[in-house]
Amino acid sequence: MYEHQIDEDPEPSHPVPAGTLYVPVRPGPAGYCVRLFRTPLGGRTAVAFTTERQLAATLGTEQTWIRLSEPALRDLAAPLDVTAVTIDPQLAATAPEPAVERPLALPRPALAPRPGTVSGPAATPAAAAART
């Protein structure tokens, strides 16, 4: 009987630590706070990048960051009920469209009555008799 042994599980039950990560932060009342994001389905997630270049490409060069391990990031997000960590996400939003100048909508001119027709108060038979 042949026993097939697999050295590595293709889907390990425990995620492999990503090492030290670049984590986007924002200024807070007591220093810097980890920025949290939303997934496409609306769930909250902590975000981290494996390189500074990927962080800058996704969030811009002005984004401040700190270096944390994945377990440290999870520990910071856990009290906020955030259990998901997204590593190296791609920007999902499309670039805003440039503003297009459109002409103002002008009010439509009142339609002139056709020749030979009477409109308004003169259209009543009494008004027509009074004019003759």
N, CA, C and O of each residue as an XYZ file, in Angstrom:
528
protein
N       0.828     -1.172      0.000
C       0.000      0.000      0.000
C       0.877      1.240      0.000
O       1.852      1.336      0.745
N       0.509      2.180     -0.848
C       1.292      3.399     -1.008
C       0.715      4.501     -0.130
O      -0.477      4.797     -0.215
N       1.534      5.105      0.703
C       1.104      6.238      1.525
C       1.679      7.516      0.945
O       2.891      7.678      0.806
N       0.792      8.392      0.621
C       1.220      9.678      0.065
C       1.347     10.670      1.217
O       0.364     10.972      1.895
N       2.531     11.162      1.431
C       2.742     12.127      2.492
C       2.931     13.511      1.892
O       3.656     13.704      0.916
N       2.262     14.447      2.503
C       2.358     15.837      2.045
C       3.187     16.597      3.065
O       2.871     16.616      4.255
N       4.255     17.227      2.580
C       5.113     18.000      3.475
C       4.417     19.264      3.969
O       4.554     19.647      5.131
N       3.674     19.904      3.079
C       3.017     21.150      3.450
C       1.529     21.052      3.148
O       1.128     20.539      2.103
N       0.744     21.532      4.043
C      -0.693     21.593      3.839
C      -0.966     22.750      2.882
O      -0.501     23.860      3.145
N      -1.708     22.544      1.768
C      -1.942     23.639      0.821
C      -2.744     24.784      1.431
O      -2.609     25.925      0.989
N      -3.567     24.511      2.427
C      -4.319     25.539      3.125
C      -4.108     25.350      4.625
O      -4.904     24.692      5.294
N      -3.037     25.929      5.144
C      -2.770     25.711      6.562
C      -3.876     26.298      7.425
O      -4.491     27.305      7.076
N      -4.116     25.645      8.563
C      -5.174     26.112      9.455
C      -4.779     27.393     10.168
O      -5.649     28.159     10.581
N      -3.497     27.639     10.320
C      -3.017     28.872     10.934
C      -2.289     29.687      9.879
O      -1.395     29.164      9.212
N      -2.646     30.950      9.710
C      -1.964     31.750      8.701
C      -0.488     31.931      9.059
O      -0.123     32.044     10.229
N       0.329     31.953      8.044
C       1.757     32.138      8.226
C       2.010     33.604      8.569
O       1.509     34.479      7.862
N       2.761     33.906      9.616
C       3.041     35.304      9.939
C       3.746     35.998      8.784
O       4.621     35.423      8.137
N       3.360     37.219      8.540
C       3.906     37.966      7.413
C       5.190     38.691      7.781
O       5.777     39.349      6.923
N       5.647     38.598      9.020
C       6.836     39.331      9.427
C       6.459     40.755      9.805
O       5.312     41.034     10.155
N       7.425     41.641      9.731
C       7.167     43.036     10.072
C       6.423     43.701      8.918
O       6.806     43.564      7.756
N       5.375     44.409      9.249
C       4.510     45.025      8.249
C       4.510     46.541      8.379
O       4.826     47.085      9.437
N       4.156     47.209      7.300
C       3.974     48.655      7.290
C       2.484     48.913      7.484
O       1.669     48.540      6.640
N       2.133     49.549      8.590
C       0.738     49.724      8.979
C       0.383     51.210      8.920
O       1.034     52.017      9.583
N      -0.640     51.590      8.138
C      -1.036     53.001      8.075
C      -1.635     53.466      9.401
O      -2.421     52.752     10.024
N      -1.255     54.667      9.820
C      -1.745     55.243     11.070
C      -2.211     56.668     10.813
O      -1.933     57.263      9.772
N      -2.935     57.196     11.809
C      -3.390     58.585     11.763
C      -3.128     59.194     13.131
O      -3.044     58.471     14.123
N      -2.995     60.518     13.198
C      -2.784     61.146     14.506
C      -4.023     61.004     15.376
O      -5.150     61.124     14.894
N      -3.807     60.749     16.652
C      -4.896     60.624     17.616
C      -4.604     61.466     18.842
O      -3.574     62.138     18.899
N      -5.491     61.443     19.824
C      -5.311     62.280     21.009
C      -4.102     61.888     21.857
O      -3.554     62.737     22.561
N      -3.677     60.640     21.809
C      -2.552     60.192     22.628
C      -1.407     59.667     21.772
O      -0.644     58.815     22.226
N      -1.274     60.148     20.568
C      -0.234     59.650     19.664
C      -0.860     59.222     18.353
O      -1.776     59.876     17.854
N      -0.373     58.132     17.796
C      -0.899     57.637     16.530
C      -1.841     56.461     16.764
O      -1.664     55.674     17.694
N      -2.852     56.360     15.890
C      -3.845     55.279     15.947
C      -3.784     54.501     14.634
O      -3.550     55.073     13.569
N      -3.992     53.217     14.724
C      -4.047     52.380     13.533
C      -5.284     52.748     12.729
O      -6.379     52.861     13.282
N      -5.111     52.935     11.426
C      -6.259     53.212     10.559
C      -6.988     51.910     10.270
O      -6.367     50.889      9.974
N      -8.302     51.956     10.359
C      -9.130     50.810     10.009
C      -9.874     51.137      8.725
O     -10.192     52.296      8.460
N     -10.146     50.122      7.941
C     -10.793     50.290      6.648
C     -12.015     49.386      6.572
O     -12.269     48.593      7.478
N     -12.767     49.511      5.488
C     -13.927     48.655      5.214
C     -13.615     47.738      4.042
O     -12.956     48.127      3.078
N     -14.106     46.517      4.152
C     -13.996     45.570      3.047
C     -15.075     45.913      2.023
O     -15.966     46.706      2.325
N     -15.020     45.340      0.823
C     -16.077     45.605     -0.159
C     -17.477     45.236      0.336
O     -18.466     45.791     -0.142
N     -17.567     44.304      1.291
C     -18.874     43.921      1.833
C     -19.257     44.736      3.062
O     -20.318     44.510      3.643
N     -18.410     45.682      3.466
C     -18.745     46.570      4.568
C     -18.161     46.191      5.910
O     -18.354     46.924      6.881
N     -17.450     45.069      6.007
C     -16.837     44.680      7.272
C     -15.608     45.529      7.572
O     -14.998     46.088      6.661
N     -15.250     45.625      8.831
C     -14.073     46.406      9.225
C     -12.832     45.518      9.195
O     -12.888     44.342      9.551
N     -11.719     46.094      8.767
C     -10.467     45.357      8.686
C      -9.295     46.277      8.981
O      -9.323     47.466      8.664
N      -8.273     45.713      9.589
C      -6.996     46.402      9.713
C      -6.222     46.117      8.429
O      -6.374     45.050      7.834
N      -5.405     47.055      8.007
C      -4.682     46.921      6.743
C      -3.193     47.056      7.016
O      -2.769     47.870      7.836
N      -2.407     46.246      6.315
C      -0.956     46.308      6.436
C      -0.330     45.992      5.082
O      -0.951     45.365      4.224
N       0.897     46.433      4.912
C       1.614     46.237      3.655
C       2.964     45.601      3.940
O       3.565     45.841      4.988
N       3.436     44.789      3.006
C       4.724     44.125      3.198
C       5.898     45.032      2.835
O       7.021     44.794      3.281
N       5.651     46.064      2.034
C       6.710     47.017      1.689
C       6.172     48.441      1.778
O       4.976     48.687      1.627
N       7.078     49.358      2.025
C       6.710     50.779      2.054
C       6.236     51.234      0.676
O       5.351     52.083      0.571
N       6.814     50.679     -0.363
C       6.448     51.046     -1.739
C       4.981     50.685     -2.028
O       4.264     51.462     -2.659
N       4.540     49.508     -1.568
C       3.140     49.120     -1.800
C       2.191     50.012     -1.015
O       1.119     50.361     -1.512
N       2.566     50.386      0.199
C       1.736     51.291      0.990
C       1.599     52.627      0.274
O       0.491     53.150      0.155
N       2.714     53.192     -0.207
C       2.689     54.483     -0.898
C       1.909     54.400     -2.208
O       1.207     55.345     -2.568
N       2.022     53.292     -2.917
C       1.301     53.148     -4.185
C      -0.206     53.081     -3.964
O      -0.975     53.534     -4.812
N      -0.630     52.527     -2.846
C      -2.061     52.370     -2.580
C      -2.658     53.572     -1.863
O      -3.738     54.035     -2.229
N      -1.972     54.084     -0.847
C      -2.535     55.155     -0.013
C      -1.878     56.511     -0.215
O      -2.330     57.501      0.361
N      -0.833     56.581     -1.012
C      -0.163     57.848     -1.275
C       1.095     58.013     -0.439
O       1.256     57.373      0.600
N       1.973     58.873     -0.901
C       3.256     59.066     -0.237
C       3.133     59.845      1.063
O       4.046     59.800      1.888
N       2.038     60.553      1.270
C       1.844     61.341      2.484
C       1.303     60.511      3.652
O       1.230     61.007      4.776
N       0.928     59.263      3.401
C       0.372     58.412      4.447
C       1.444     58.070      5.484
O       2.500     57.546      5.132
N       1.179     58.364      6.755
C       2.118     57.993      7.810
C       1.914     56.518      8.164
O       0.821     55.978      7.992
N       2.963     55.877      8.656
C       2.904     54.453      8.938
C       3.844     54.116     10.083
O       4.740     54.888     10.423
N       3.622     52.953     10.667
C       4.528     52.385     11.657
C       4.777     50.939     11.261
O       4.035     50.363     10.466
N       5.829     50.362     11.823
C       6.115     48.958     11.548
C       5.640     48.132     12.725
O       5.990     48.401     13.875
N       4.840     47.122     12.424
C       4.299     46.219     13.440
C       4.331     44.796     12.906
O       4.343     44.575     11.695
N       4.344     43.850     13.806
C       4.160     42.458     13.397
C       2.655     42.209     13.264
O       1.839     42.966     13.790
N       2.309     41.149     12.561
C       0.888     40.831     12.403
C       0.209     40.548     13.744
O      -0.903     41.027     13.964
N       0.840     39.783     14.657
C       0.186     39.578     15.954
C      -0.026     40.884     16.725
O      -1.047     41.045     17.393
N       0.919     41.808     16.641
C       0.760     43.100     17.333
C      -0.392     43.895     16.722
O      -1.157     44.531     17.447
N      -0.521     43.864     15.401
C      -1.627     44.559     14.739
C      -2.965     43.949     15.147
O      -3.927     44.674     15.400
N      -3.029     42.631     15.211
C      -4.265     41.968     15.640
C      -4.607     42.331     17.085
O      -5.774     42.540     17.418
N      -3.586     42.406     17.942
C      -3.823     42.776     19.337
C      -4.352     44.211     19.461
O      -5.184     44.493     20.324
N      -3.870     45.113     18.601
C      -4.366     46.496     18.631
C      -5.803     46.608     18.128
O      -6.574     47.426     18.629
N      -6.164     45.792     17.146
C      -7.489     45.877     16.546
C      -8.542     45.085     17.311
O      -9.733     45.374     17.190
N      -8.131     44.098     18.094
C      -9.080     43.219     18.798
C     -10.021     43.959     19.742
O     -11.209     43.639     19.740
N      -9.577     44.936     20.557
C     -10.523     45.632     21.435
C     -11.602     46.410     20.677
O     -12.627     46.773     21.254
N     -11.375     46.661     19.404
C     -12.353     47.371     18.576
C     -13.245     46.413     17.801
O     -13.962     46.827     16.891
N     -13.202     45.132     18.159
C     -13.970     44.071     17.487
C     -13.603     43.927     16.013
O     -14.448     43.586     15.186
N     -12.355     44.186     15.694
C     -11.860     44.004     14.331
C     -10.937     42.794     14.361
O      -9.874     42.827     14.981
N     -11.348     41.738     13.694
C     -10.550     40.509     13.681
C      -9.882     40.259     12.336
O      -8.977     39.429     12.247
N     -10.305     40.952     11.297
C      -9.741     40.750      9.963
C      -8.516     41.637      9.768
O      -8.496     42.792     10.193
N      -7.507     41.084      9.125
C      -6.325     41.840      8.720
C      -6.130     41.595      7.237
O      -6.027     40.450      6.798
N      -6.081     42.656      6.476
C      -5.876     42.562      5.030
C      -4.455     43.000      4.740
O      -4.060     44.113      5.089
N      -3.689     42.135      4.105
C      -2.292     42.434      3.792
C      -2.157     42.705      2.300
O      -2.643     41.941      1.466
N      -1.491     43.802      1.984
C      -1.256     44.252      0.610
C      -2.541     44.374     -0.203
O      -2.649     43.760     -1.265
N      -3.520     45.153      0.269
C      -4.735     45.338     -0.526
C      -4.467     46.258     -1.710
O      -3.534     47.061     -1.702
N      -5.289     46.120     -2.698
C      -5.240     47.022     -3.847
C      -6.336     48.056     -3.668
O      -7.388     47.761     -3.101
N      -6.095     49.244     -4.140
C      -7.104     50.290     -4.055
C      -8.299     49.866     -4.888
O      -8.156     49.551     -6.069
N      -9.478     49.857     -4.278
C     -10.670     49.380     -4.966
C     -11.487     50.503     -5.565
O     -12.294     50.258     -6.462
N     -11.308     51.714     -5.105
C     -12.109     52.830     -5.599
C     -11.573     53.297     -6.946
O     -10.369     53.244     -7.199
N     -12.464     53.747     -7.795
C     -12.038     54.300     -9.069
C     -11.674     55.759     -8.871
O     -12.158     56.412     -7.947
N     -10.834     56.255     -9.731
C     -10.425     57.652     -9.647
C     -11.635     58.535     -9.927
O     -12.459     58.201    -10.778
N     -11.750     59.654     -9.226
C     -12.888     60.531     -9.484
C     -12.803     61.116    -10.880
O     -11.718     61.415    -11.380
N     -13.952     61.274    -11.497
C     -13.988     61.849    -12.834
C     -13.752     63.343    -12.741
O     -14.194     63.986    -11.788
N     -13.050     63.910    -13.733
C     -12.831     65.350    -13.690
C     -14.159     66.089    -13.837
O     -15.092     65.607    -14.480
N     -14.219     67.253    -13.235
C     -15.440     68.052    -13.300
C     -15.678     68.485    -14.741
O     -14.757     68.926    -15.428
N     -16.893     68.358    -15.179
C     -17.263     68.756    -16.531
C     -18.129     70.000    -16.426
O     -19.136     70.026    -15.719
N     -17.709     71.030    -17.150
C     -18.514     72.248    -17.137
C     -19.695     72.054    -18.069
O     -19.536     71.751    -19.252
N     -20.874     72.235    -17.515
C     -22.091     72.105    -18.306
C     -22.789     73.448    -18.316
O     -22.790     74.152    -17.307
N     -23.386     73.815    -19.450
C     -24.086     75.112    -19.483
C     -25.283     75.085    -18.543
O     -25.917     74.051    -18.334
N     -25.567     76.240    -17.991
C     -26.726     76.346    -17.118
C     -27.996     76.116    -17.916
O     -28.094     76.528    -19.071
N     -28.942     75.474    -17.316
C     -30.226     75.264    -17.981
C     -31.009     76.574    -17.906
O     -31.358     77.043    -16.822
N     -31.270     77.137    -19.039
C     -32.031     78.384    -19.089
C     -33.513     78.065    -19.114
O     -33.917     77.034    -19.651
N     -34.337     78.948    -18.533
C     -35.773     78.678    -18.580
C     -36.262     78.713    -20.018
O     -35.799     79.513    -20.830
N     -37.188     77.847    -20.311
C     -37.742     77.812    -21.667
C     -38.632     79.029    -21.878
O     -39.395     79.410    -20.990
N     -38.533     79.635    -23.056
C     -39.402     80.793    -23.312
C     -40.858     80.330    -23.407
O     -41.151     79.208    -23.817
N     -41.743     81.222    -23.018
C     -43.172     80.908    -23.112
C     -43.535     80.765    -24.577
O     -43.052     81.519    -25.422
N     -44.377     79.806    -24.871
C     -44.777     79.585    -26.253
C     -45.767     80.670    -26.664
O     -46.736     80.951    -25.959
N     -45.505     81.263    -27.803
C     -46.418     82.281    -28.328
C     -47.603     81.582    -28.964
O     -47.447     80.524    -29.574
N     -48.776     82.157    -28.828
C     -49.945     81.529    -29.463
C     -49.815     81.566    -30.974
O     -49.203     82.469    -31.544
N     -50.401     80.572    -31.604
C     -50.386     80.545    -33.068
C     -51.239     81.693    -33.605
O     -52.226     82.083    -32.982
N     -50.861     82.222    -34.744
C     -51.675     83.307    -35.330
C     -53.106     82.835    -35.552
O     -53.346     81.711    -35.991
N     -54.046     83.716    -35.239
C     -55.451     83.411    -35.431
C     -56.089     82.753    -34.231
O     -57.291     82.489    -34.254
N     -55.332     82.476    -33.178
C     -55.910     81.898    -31.971
C     -55.852     82.933    -30.869
O     -54.996     83.818    -30.871
N     -56.751     82.813    -29.949
C     -56.803     83.731    -28.824
C     -56.584     82.910    -27.574
O     -57.169     81.838    -27.420
N     -55.736     83.409    -26.669
C     -55.506     82.706    -25.433
C     -55.740     83.653    -24.275
O     -55.795     84.867    -24.467
N     -55.873     83.128    -23.112
C     -56.059     83.953    -21.922
C     -57.510     84.368    -21.782
O     -58.400     83.707    -22.316
N     -57.763     85.482    -21.052
C     -59.131     85.884    -20.762
C     -59.937     86.242    -22.016
O     -61.166     86.157    -22.008
N     -59.255     86.638    -23.083
C     -59.978     87.013    -24.301
C     -60.535     85.814    -25.025
O     -61.268     85.984    -26.000
N     -60.219     84.602    -24.592
C     -60.668     83.403    -25.272
C     -62.105     83.073    -24.911
O     -62.708     82.231    -25.577
N     -62.675     83.683    -23.906
C     -64.059     83.382    -23.538
C     -65.000     84.072    -24.532
O     -64.645     85.114    -25.084
N     -66.187     83.515    -24.768
C     -67.124     84.138    -25.744
C     -67.501     85.546    -25.331
O     -67.674     86.403    -26.197
N     -67.636     85.818    -24.042
C     -68.015     87.174    -23.607
C     -66.903     88.159    -23.923
O     -67.181     89.287    -24.329
N     -65.657     87.758    -23.747
C     -64.545     88.656    -24.035
C     -64.446     88.888    -25.520
O     -64.139     90.001    -25.947
N     -64.699     87.862    -26.328
C     -64.635     88.018    -27.776
C     -65.737     88.952    -28.255
O     -65.506     89.748    -29.165
N     -66.931     88.879    -27.668
C     -68.047     89.770    -28.052
C     -67.730     91.193    -27.635
O     -68.114     92.132    -28.333
N     -67.047     91.381    -26.530
C     -66.736     92.726    -26.060
C     -65.728     93.399    -26.972
O     -65.699     94.628    -27.045
N     -64.915     92.646    -27.658
C     -63.911     93.261    -28.530
C     -64.522     93.687    -29.833
O     -63.926     94.520    -30.515
N     -65.633     93.196    -30.219
C     -66.205     93.545    -31.522
C     -67.134     94.717    -31.476
O     -67.682     95.111    -32.505
